[in-house]
């Protein structure tokens, strides 16, 4: 299996329909301060999203039990990236608008039942984690800094687990056929979104 086939296999395992342009890693490592800054805020926002879900659905016992440790893990990841910035004598920059996530949020169905809104939130979280996992894998394989290869491999493994968790929670709290149908709609939308978004090395997504 050549490298291109491996990349396609990975995106299919994650459900994604379009692999990241391989030039992205080269762009990302041209300015580590920028990509590490964006990565740090992504981890912070992931922790915040889990807290928000717990606050909105406290009666969902399994959700609370599963997401509570993810909050701690994601905040730990935020601190790991901060430490990496400090070690390299780089600065945490300003938080930027996340065009990728904002576009996914626009695709969410508005209204509907409380359960329907939970499904939308869980699938958006799953998709963000899947794409993050795919990009961390690219960094772990192709970035020139050997230490960062190992650094991003750890994040890749973690994000893969989070992706599966959000999908499992969606299936727990919604009809499996509805989950499947809506997930496929998200994947199709995300593939088109990836084609339209500018390829930027200072963004994780």
C-alpha positions in Angstrom: 0.0 0.0 0.0 1.6 3.3 -1.1 1.3 6.6 0.9 -1.7 7.9 -1.0 -3.6 4.6 -0.5 -2.7 4.8 3.2 -4.1 8.3 3.5 -7.3 7.3 1.7 -7.6 4.3 4.0 -7.3 6.5 7.1 -10.0 9.0 6.0 -12.4 6.1 5.2 -11.8 4.6 8.7 -12.8 8.0 10.1 -15.7 8.3 7.8 -14.3 11.3 6.0 -14.8 11.6 2.3 -11.9 13.8 1.3 -8.3 13.7 2.5 -6.4 16.8 3.5 -4.3 18.3 0.7 -0.8 16.9 1.5 0.7 20.4 1.1 -0.9 21.4 4.4 1.9 19.9 6.6 4.5 21.9 4.7 2.6 25.1 5.2 2.0 24.3 8.8 5.6 23.8 9.7 6.7 27.0 8.1 5.4 28.9 11.2 5.1 26.7 14.3 4.0 29.6 16.5 0.9 30.0 14.3 -0.1 26.3 14.1 0.6 25.7 17.8 -1.5 28.8 18.7 -4.4 27.5 16.7 -4.0 24.0 18.1 -4.0 25.3 21.7 -7.3 27.1 21.1 -8.8 24.1 19.4 -8.1 22.0 22.6 -9.6 24.8 24.8 -12.7 24.9 22.7 -13.1 21.1 22.7 -13.1 21.2 26.6 -15.6 24.0 26.5 -17.9 22.1 24.1 -17.9 19.1 26.5 -18.7 21.3 29.5 -21.6 22.9 27.5 -23.1 19.5 26.6 -22.9 18.5 30.3 -24.6 21.7 31.3 -27.4 21.4 28.7 -28.0 17.6 29.2 -27.3 16.9 32.9 -30.0 14.2 33.0 -28.1 12.1 30.4 -26.1 10.1 32.8 -23.9 8.3 30.3 -23.1 11.5 28.5 -22.0 13.2 31.8 -20.0 10.2 32.9 -18.2 9.9 29.5 -17.6 13.6 28.8 -16.4 14.7 32.3 -13.0 13.0 31.9 -12.8 14.3 28.3 -13.0 17.9 29.7 -9.9 17.1 31.9 -8.1 15.5 29.0 -8.8 18.3 26.5 -7.7 20.9 29.1 -4.6 18.8 29.7 -3.9 18.9 25.9 -4.3 22.7 26.0 -1.6 22.9 28.7 0.6 20.5 26.7 0.5 22.8 23.7 1.2 25.8 25.9 4.2 24.0 27.3 5.4 23.3 23.8 5.1 27.0 22.9 7.0 28.0 26.0 9.8 25.4 25.4 10.3 26.7 21.9 10.2 30.4 23.2 7.1 31.0 21.1 4.1 33.1 22.1 0.5 32.1 22.3 -1.2 34.4 19.9 -4.8 35.7 19.7 -7.7 33.3 19.1 -8.9 33.4 15.6 -12.2 32.8 13.9 -12.6 29.1 13.1 -14.2 29.1 9.6 -14.4 25.3 9.5 -16.3 24.9 12.7 -18.5 27.9 12.0 -19.5 26.4 8.7 -20.3 23.1 10.4 -22.5 24.9 12.9 -24.4 26.5 10.1 -25.3 23.1 8.8 -26.9 22.1 12.1 -30.6 21.6 11.9 -32.3 24.3 13.9 -35.4 23.7 16.0 -36.7 20.2 16.4 -36.9 18.3 19.6 -34.3 18.5 22.4 -33.1 15.1 21.4 -32.7 16.2 17.8 -30.6 19.1 18.9 -28.4 16.8 21.0 -27.8 14.6 17.9 -26.7 17.6 15.9 -24.3 18.7 18.6 -22.8 15.2 19.0 -22.3 14.8 15.2 -20.6 18.1 14.9 -18.2 17.2 17.7 -17.6 13.8 16.1 -16.7 15.4 12.8 -14.4 17.9 14.3 -12.6 15.2 16.2 -12.3 13.0 13.0 -10.8 15.8 10.9 -8.5 16.7 13.8 -7.4 13.1 14.0 -6.6 13.0 10.3 -4.6 16.1 10.5 -2.7 15.1 13.6 -1.8 11.9 11.7 -0.4 13.8 8.8 1.7 15.9 11.2 2.9 12.7 13.0 4.1 11.2 9.7 5.3 14.1 7.7 6.5 17.0 9.8 10.3 17.3 9.7 10.7 17.7 13.5 11.1 14.2 15.0 9.9 15.3 18.5 6.7 16.8 17.0 6.1 13.6 15.1 5.7 11.8 18.4 3.9 14.8 20.0 1.2 14.7 17.3 0.9 10.9 17.3 -0.3 11.1 20.9 -3.0 13.6 19.9 -4.0 11.5 16.9 -4.7 8.5 19.1 -6.7 10.6 21.6 -8.8 12.3 18.9 -9.7 8.9 17.3 -11.1 7.8 20.6 -13.1 11.0 21.0 -14.6 10.6 17.5 -15.8 7.1 18.3 -17.2 8.3 21.7 -19.3 11.0 20.2 -20.7 8.6 17.5 -21.5 6.1 20.2 -23.3 8.7 22.3 -25.3 9.8 19.3 -26.4 6.2 18.7 -27.3 5.8 22.4 -29.6 8.9 22.5 -31.1 8.7 19.0 -32.4 6.2 16.5 -29.5 4.5 14.8 -30.9 5.0 11.3 -31.4 8.7 11.9 -27.8 8.9 13.1 -26.6 7.1 10.0 -28.6 9.3 7.7 -27.6 12.5 9.3 -23.9 11.5 9.7 -23.7 10.8 6.0 -25.2 14.2 5.3 -22.6 15.8 7.5 -19.8 13.9 5.7 -21.0 15.0 2.3 -21.3 18.6 3.4 -17.8 18.5 5.1 -16.2 17.2 1.9 -17.5 20.1 -0.1 -16.5 22.5 2.7 -12.9 21.2 2.6 -12.8 21.9 -1.2 -14.0 25.4 -0.7 -11.9 26.5 2.3 -8.6 28.1 1.7 -5.6 25.8 2.5 -3.9 27.6 5.4 -0.9 26.4 7.4 -1.9 28.5 10.4 -5.1 26.6 11.0 -5.7 23.1 12.4 -8.8 22.8 10.3 
